[in-house]
Amino acid sequence: MKKYSIFSLVRNAIGYHQDWQQAWRSPDPKYSYDVIVIGGGGHGLATAYYLAKEYGITNVAVLEKGWIGGGNTGRNTTIIRSNYLWDESAAIYEKALQLYEGLSQDLNFNIMLSQRGVINLAHNLHDLRELHRRVNAIRLNGIDSEILSTEQVKVMVPILNTHPDARYPVLGASLQRRGGVARHDAVAWGLARAADARGVDIIQNCEVTAILRDGGKVAGVETTRGVIKAPKIGIVVAGHTSMLAAMADIRLPINSYPLQALVSEPIKPILDTVVMSAAVHVYVSQSDKGELVLGAGIDGCNGYTQRGSLHIIEHQISSLCELFPIFSRLRMMRQWGGIVDTCPDASPIISKTPVEGLYINGGWGTGGFKATPGSGWCFAYTIARDQPHELNAPFALERFVSGALVDEHGAAAVAH
Ligand SMILES: Cc1cc2nc3c(=O)[nH]c(=O)nc-3n(C[C@H](O)[C@H](O)[C@H](O)COP(=O)(O)OP(=O)(O)OC[C@H]3O[C@@H](n4cnc5c(N)ncnc54)[C@H](O)[C@@H]3O)c2cc1C
């Protein structure tokens, strides 16, 4: 892999940008691999990257039914933070944030991480007490988190309606300064390029249609590009996790719902942090292109459509204008949906399964982008060593039998 640097930029500029090396290959699938990763989203690509980097397992294929990053990775609102309530969640999300902090250097690819802070607003006394409790718990885990007064919020976000007569007055907020956003495509592309450079085959337009077993063990997969054999298979397909698990006769406690997002026309820089309100149901940031990026709530019923819908726009925009009256004349430009996989405790699954050699990474619901490198790092360990790392042990499938749930409902502005 040729290194990206200021020198390569100058060299290629002189050559009219004709000689850039392809970022990753498009190989035909081989007959067999040591590990197959199903799903070419950020989590699947991170898994393959860390399998190669940390464990030297390079005979790996990532099988993607569409194009890499075309699932939730390319559809999310890109908010990154690690301010989770429970110790188990704090540990894994903080690991992910720390990996994010070094990821551009590690991958030699600018993922445009912008640690501009993530603010969670409190609109009533209950909200405020809840935020105090969370901030205390988060700080006990050594993670940065602080409470802001209304005045401090006003200084950070002058365009927010903090008037005491507002329908949703702002009584304060919590802030994680190390939180922020990153460019979602760049995360997928950077991981793909670095994994490919270590020998991983990234195979797009290759849908897995069946999981082959030999007795109690996995033997390979059937795909739209033929049968591919492997003794170890990782399922990392977000909203389609339960469908892939069903191919191996595993029933998961996962519900899949569309989650919608929308962006405005680009405007000049006006919002330099991320603002979330669980009560009003808004989370908004401004992209480097100038668009406001807005997330909605999950649709009211299960589904697999990756489309937007009008009532969601109305609801989101009315909530946005309630908090930011200044945006009332802004035009919305695009809207879409992604399929999120939600577990009963709103926490993920990174686990071995009853089928030998079959591993599952899913259930990230509405909040897995922030976990991408940490999730891949833990999953690579689990696959390579055939046992969970201590960071993902609490997120094994057994918790749905033992009842040791990690209840993170309320960890996000999106209830699920
Ligand atoms: C609108 C929206 C906003 C969000 N906002 C945030 C946010 O702000 N912050 C945050 O942390 N998280 C957010 N999320 C959640 C986050 O996007 C996901 O948790 C995360 O991106 C999941 O990554 P992944 O790699 O597991 O899944 P994906 O990126 O969806 O990758 C899975 C891949 O598997 C492929 N696949 C499926 N079936 C098959 C098959 N049979 N064979 C081969 N390939 C298959 C799919 O095509 C897909 O590319 C949001 C999600 C949505 C939809």
The ligand as a Gaussian input file, in Angstrom:
#p B3LYP/6-31G(d) Opt

LIG

0 1
 C      -30.370000       6.816000      10.409000
 C      -29.354000       6.229000      11.342000
 C      -28.664000       7.066000      12.201000
 C      -27.717000       6.526000      13.070000
 N      -26.968000       7.380000      13.836000
 C      -25.956000       6.909000      14.599000
 C      -25.106000       7.797000      15.302000
 O      -25.256000       9.015000      15.204000
 N      -24.107000       7.281000      16.067000
 C      -23.928000       5.939000      16.184000
 O      -23.046000       5.521000      16.928000
 N      -24.693000       5.048000      15.481000
 C      -25.698000       5.504000      14.694000
 N      -26.484000       4.637000      13.973000
 C      -26.245000       3.187000      14.097000
 C      -25.056000       2.767000      13.242000
 O      -25.212000       3.250000      11.934000
 C      -24.939000       1.250000      13.189000
 O      -25.038000       0.683000      14.482000
 C      -23.593000       0.824000      12.605000
 O      -23.249000       1.618000      11.493000
 C      -23.656000      -0.627000      12.222000
 O      -22.512000      -0.949000      11.468000
 P      -22.384000      -2.380000      10.822000
 O      -21.104000      -2.434000      10.142000
 O      -22.702000      -3.392000      11.868000
 O      -23.643000      -2.424000       9.836000
 P      -23.819000      -1.980000       8.312000
 O      -23.032000      -0.773000       7.981000
 O      -25.301000      -1.936000       8.055000
 O      -23.155000      -3.182000       7.542000
 C      -23.779000      -4.435000       7.412000
 C      -23.609000      -4.882000       6.000000
 O      -24.067000      -6.224000       5.876000
 C      -24.518000      -6.358000       4.554000
 N      -25.355000      -7.555000       4.456000
 C      -26.599000      -7.759000       4.936000
 N      -27.038000      -8.984000       4.620000
 C      -26.038000      -9.573000       3.922000
 C      -25.906000     -10.841000       3.285000
 N      -26.877000     -11.754000       3.326000
 N      -24.736000     -11.111000       2.649000
 C      -23.728000     -10.209000       2.584000
 N      -23.837000      -8.993000       3.159000
 C      -24.961000      -8.676000       3.807000
 C      -25.280000      -5.065000       4.295000
 O      -25.412000      -4.813000       2.904000
 C      -24.411000      -4.049000       5.011000
 O      -23.526000      -3.355000       4.151000
 C      -27.468000       5.131000      13.101000
 C      -28.170000       4.284000      12.229000
 C      -29.090000       4.825000      11.341000
 C      -29.803000       3.914000      10.390000

